[in-house]
Amino acid sequence: MTAEKTAELTGHGNPIFTLELSQKPGILFTGGNDKGLVEWSLKTNSFIKVMFPVNASVYAIHCPAGYPLMVVGLRSGQVLVFDFIQQKIIKSLNHHQKPIFDIKSINHKKELLIASEDGTVSIWSLDTLENLHSIKVSADTVRCIAISPDEKQVAFGCRDNQVKVYDLEDYTLVKTLHGHTMSVFSLAYSTDGAFLLSGGRDAQVKIWDTVTYQLTKTIPAHLFAVNHILFHPTQPYFATASMDKSIKIWGADDFKLYKIISREKGYPCHPLSINKLAWNGDQLLSVSDDKNVMIWNITF
C-alpha cells in the first residue's frame, strides 16, 4: 500500500474541525473555528467560495443523499439548513442550546439525527424540517453517530465512555456498550454491517460484534485520542485519524495495520491534531488543527 500527498488546500484562518463531500461530485465543504463555511473544488484542488458566514465554530456538516440540502451544526447549538437550489439558508433549527457534534440521516425514514452536548439526539423530518422527537441518550455529551448499513440500528458515542445502540424502528435502547475508559469520539459500522468500531479519547479502537454486541478486539490504535474512523466505500480497509498527528489505514477483515501516514514516517503530513477524514474514491482527505486540507492518493 502506498500513500502520496497530491494537494494541500489552504485558506482557513483557524483549525478545521470537519469536512463533507457534496452530493455533487468533485465538491468538498469544510468548517471549523472560522467565520464561514467553505466550498472547494476537488477537480482543480482550489478554493471556490465561502458559502455563508457563521457566528460560531462549525463542528458538523452533513449533506443528506437525495436532498439538495446541507445541514451545518454549530458550537452555539444552532443548526443551519442550506438549500443548494435556492442558494441560501432556508431554516435555522433552534432546538439545542449546547454544541452540535454530529449530524447523520436515515435515508429510508427520511429523517435527520442531530447529536448535542446536552446529551440528547433530536430527530427531524428531512421533507418538512420539523422536529419529530428527541431522545435522551446520556447525562453527558453525545459526540458521534453511526447508522448500520441496513439502517436498522444506530449507535451513539458519549462523553461518559459509553456507546448506546438503539433500534431505528422505534428508537428503543438495544444495548449499552462498556469498554472505553474515556470519551467515545468516533463510531463506524463496517460496510457489511458485521462490526461496529468505536474510537475514544483513550487512544483505543474497539471492535464489537453486531449480532451480540460483544467486544471482540481492542486495538491500541494511537498515542492520543482517536478523532475519526472511516471505512473505505469499496475496499476492505478503514482509516483512523488521531490527535497524535497521524492517519492509519487498517484491514477491515483482519484489523491489521497496513499504513501509517505521519511526519515521523517521512510523509508531509499535518503537524497538529487530525480531526476528520473523507474518502473520495481512493483519495483520502484529511483536515486538521493546522488549518489545512490534505489530499492523499492511496494505492491498495
Secondary structure, DSSP 8 states (H G I E B T S, - for coil): -EEEEEEEE---SS-EEEEEE-SSTTEEEEEESSSEEEEEETTTTEEEEEEEE-SS-EEEEE--TTSSEEEEEETTS-EEEEETTTTEEEEEE---SS-EEEEEEETTTTEEEEEETTSEEEEEETTT--EEEEEE--SS-EEEEEE-TTSSEEEEEETTS-EEEEETTT--EEEEE---SS-EEEEEE-TTSSEEEEEETTS-EEEEETTT--EEEEE---SS-EEEEEE-SSSSEEEEEETTS-EEEEETTT--EEEEESTTTT----SS-EEEEEEETTEEEEEETTS-EEEEEEE-
